[in-house]
Amino acid sequence: MDTFAHRTWVPFYLASFGTISIGFFRALDGVMLLSSLLLVGAALAIIFITIQGEVERCNRQKELMETLSQKAKAAGEGRQSDAK
């Protein structure tokens, strides 16, 4: 996975960090413990789903590049046999 393809990573991690921080601070104060845990759980679930989607997207892109390179190699071999 290309870690430098930022897309939405910076705002996503800032929002996630803020959500988890708020949830933990509320939980430490004992205020709205259940809502804090739900907030943290939702943020972690979104993080997991997003990372899983990015990994799947990168895998699909890698497979596409391999397929295209095989087709290009086959086309190049076909041209070489036509030239002979």
N, C-alpha and C positions, 0 to 999 in steps of 0.2 A: 504494500500500500504506500502510495506516495504521500508522505506526511507534509510535504510542502504545497500540496494542492489544497489551499485553505478553505475554499468554498464557504462554509458557515461555521468552521471550527472555532474561531476566536469568540464570536458572540455566543455561540452555543455553550462553550465551556464557562464563559463569564456568567451567563444566566444560570447554568447548572450549579456553579460554585456559590452564587448568591442564594439560590433556592435552598441548597443544602445547609449553608451557613445560618440562614434565618431559621430553618427547621431545628437545627441543633441548639441554637441560642434559646429558642422558645422552649425546647425540651429541657434544657438546663435550668431555666427559670421555673419549670413546672407548670407553665401556662399552656393550656391547650395541647397537652401531650399527644393525644390521638391525632389531631390535625397536623401536628409537626411530623409525626411518624408517617402519616399518609403523604404529606408533601415531599419528604425525603424519599419515600418509596416510589412515588410517581417520577421524581427527577432521576432516580437511578434506573428505573424502567425505560425512560425516554433515552437516557444515555446508552443503555445496552442495545436498544432497538436501533438507534442511529448508527452505532458502531458496527453492528451486525449488517445493516444495510450497506454501509460503505465498503465493508469487506466483500460482500457479495457483488457489489458493483465493480470493484477492482478485479475480482475473479472473472466476471463476465468479460470485462475489457481485455484481460490477459488472454482468455480463450479466443476472443475475436481477433486479437493481434496474431496469435499462433495460426489460426485458420487463414487469415489473410496472407501471412508470410508463406504458408504452404502452397496456397494458390498462386502466389507470385513466383515461387520457386518452380512450380509445375509449368507455369506459362513461359518462364525463361528457358526451361529445358525443351519445351515444344518449339520455341523459336530457333534454338540451336540445331535441332534435328532438321528443321525446314531449310536452314542455311546450308547444310551439308548437301 
